[in-house]
Amino acid sequence: GDDFDEAISNGLKNLKEGEQRDEASRDTLTVGGHKAVLVDTWDKLSHQWPKRFLFVWSGQDFVVLYTMAGTVEAAEPVFKAFKASFAFADSVQVAE
């Protein structure tokens, strides 16, 4: 919904992506049974130096995985492995 998309946009702003970069694409998907959004950005002027962000909603907050500028292709195997193995624990217990 709108709140989810707004949270993604705010996340990109907090990561300083809104000032010099534009969104090239945004895709909604499911990762480990959780709603996720894959966002590709690029330089506003040249449309080069792509970056990729994967926002996964844990039910309380986002987990974010992202690449450095220009490394999207090299990082693709990491993104695929992460998406395939991603899981949240229902609860965490700390042993005393």
C-alpha positions as CSV (number, residue, x, y, z in Angstrom):
1,G,0.0,0.0,0.0
2,D,0.8,3.7,0.1
3,D,2.4,3.5,3.6
4,F,4.7,0.7,2.5
5,D,5.8,2.6,-0.6
6,E,6.3,5.8,1.5
7,A,8.5,3.8,3.9
8,I,10.7,2.6,1.0
9,S,11.0,6.2,-0.3
10,N,11.9,7.4,3.2
11,G,14.4,4.6,3.5
12,L,16.1,5.7,0.2
13,K,16.2,9.3,1.4
14,N,17.8,8.2,4.7
15,L,20.4,6.3,2.7
16,K,21.0,9.6,0.8
17,E,19.7,8.2,-2.5
18,G,17.2,11.0,-3.3
19,E,19.7,13.8,-3.8
20,Q,21.8,12.6,-6.8
21,R,20.0,9.4,-7.9
22,D,16.7,8.5,-9.6
23,E,14.8,5.3,-9.3
24,A,15.3,3.2,-12.4
25,S,12.9,0.5,-11.3
26,R,10.9,-0.8,-8.3
27,D,9.5,-4.3,-8.0
28,T,7.5,-5.9,-5.2
29,L,8.3,-9.5,-4.4
30,T,8.2,-12.0,-1.5
31,V,11.4,-13.0,0.3
32,G,11.2,-15.7,3.0
33,G,7.4,-15.2,3.2
34,H,7.8,-11.5,3.8
35,K,6.9,-8.6,1.6
36,A,10.0,-7.1,-0.1
37,V,10.8,-4.4,-2.6
38,L,13.7,-4.5,-5.0
39,V,14.8,-0.9,-6.1
40,D,17.4,-0.1,-8.7
41,T,18.7,3.5,-8.8
42,W,21.1,5.3,-11.1
43,D,22.9,8.6,-11.4
44,K,20.3,11.4,-12.2
45,L,22.3,12.9,-15.0
46,S,24.1,10.1,-16.7
47,H,21.8,7.1,-15.9
48,Q,25.0,5.2,-15.1
49,W,26.5,3.7,-11.9
50,P,23.5,1.6,-10.9
51,K,22.8,0.6,-7.4
52,R,20.4,-2.1,-6.1
53,F,18.5,-2.1,-2.8
54,L,16.4,-5.0,-1.4
55,F,14.1,-3.9,1.4
56,V,12.5,-6.8,3.3
57,W,9.8,-6.1,5.8
58,S,10.2,-8.1,9.0
59,G,6.8,-7.1,10.4
60,Q,8.4,-4.4,12.5
61,D,11.1,-2.9,10.5
62,F,13.1,-3.2,7.2
63,V,16.2,-5.3,6.6
64,V,18.1,-3.7,3.7
65,L,20.7,-5.2,1.5
66,Y,22.3,-2.9,-1.1
67,T,25.2,-2.7,-3.6
68,M,27.8,0.0,-4.1
69,A,27.4,2.1,-7.2
70,G,28.3,0.2,-10.4
71,T,28.5,-3.2,-8.8
72,V,24.9,-4.5,-9.4
73,E,26.0,-7.2,-11.9
74,A,28.8,-8.5,-9.7
75,A,26.5,-8.6,-6.6
76,E,23.6,-10.4,-8.3
77,P,24.7,-13.9,-7.1
78,V,24.7,-12.5,-3.5
79,F,21.2,-11.0,-3.9
80,K,19.9,-14.3,-5.3
81,A,21.5,-16.4,-2.5
82,F,20.2,-14.0,0.1
83,K,16.6,-14.0,-1.3
84,A,16.7,-17.8,-1.4
85,S,17.9,-18.3,2.2
86,F,16.2,-15.4,4.0
87,A,14.3,-16.2,7.1
88,F,13.1,-14.5,10.3
89,A,12.9,-16.2,13.7
90,D,9.4,-16.0,15.2
91,S,11.0,-15.2,18.5
92,V,14.4,-14.9,20.0
93,Q,15.3,-16.2,23.4
94,V,18.4,-15.2,25.2
95,A,20.1,-17.8,27.3
96,E,21.2,-16.6,30.7
